[in-house]
Amino acid sequence: MFIYSENDFLVPVDQQIKCYEACGEPKKIVKLPGAQHYESYYFCSPEHHEIGMVEAIEWFRKYL
């Protein structure tokens, strides 16, 4: 599972997409719309963090 920030300036989005594409199944990619690199953390953006956590919990319940 990949969770990436749409406006990530530290890790280029195209590199993140290439890593995702290189992985085998099962896989899922989740975009945090309008977010920058650190906005996946609660203390930076609770809204974006919530998106990632909901997706991660769903993924873990399904595949672990």
C-alpha atoms as one frame of an Amber mdcrd trajectory, in Angstrom:
protein
   0.000   0.000   0.000   1.261   3.435  -0.957  -0.052   6.668   0.478   1.389
   9.697  -1.248   0.968  13.449  -1.093  -0.218  15.070  -4.290   2.173  18.025
  -3.914   5.177  16.198  -2.454   8.344  18.185  -3.159  10.717  15.886  -1.222
   9.873  12.616  -2.973   8.743  13.295  -6.546   5.295  11.886  -7.254   6.451
  10.242 -10.488   9.016   8.234  -8.498   6.352   7.162  -6.031   4.086   6.041
  -8.873   6.935   4.074 -10.485   7.616   2.277  -7.187   3.942   1.439  -6.874
   3.779   0.127 -10.435   6.833  -2.084  -9.823   5.183  -3.850  -6.874   3.218
  -7.059  -7.148  -0.364  -7.600  -6.119  -2.151  -6.999  -3.901  -1.456  -3.304
  -3.993  -3.294  -0.046  -3.578  -2.349   3.581  -3.999  -3.983   6.461  -2.126
  -3.458  10.118  -2.983  -3.704  12.781  -0.301  -5.225  15.586  -2.390  -3.470
  18.920  -2.182  -1.095  17.663   0.518   2.627  18.256   0.793   5.146  15.709
   2.087   4.691  16.109   5.854   0.946  16.698   5.765   0.297  12.993   6.219
   1.217  13.486   9.883  -1.519  14.352  12.362   0.314  17.322  13.855   0.578
  18.922  10.381  -2.798  18.063   8.879  -5.326  16.027  10.849  -7.582  15.833
   7.775  -4.955  14.256   5.528  -3.751  12.013   8.345  -7.295  10.705   8.789
  -7.533   9.759   5.103  -4.306   7.781   5.345  -5.225   6.055   8.579  -8.667
   4.984   7.376  -7.134   3.555   4.197  -4.315   1.812   6.101  -6.670   0.204
   8.620  -8.892  -1.058   5.811  -5.838  -2.452   3.994  -4.465  -4.208   7.082
  -7.826  -5.736   7.940  -8.128  -7.114   4.431  -4.573  -8.409   3.876  -3.066
  -9.187   7.289
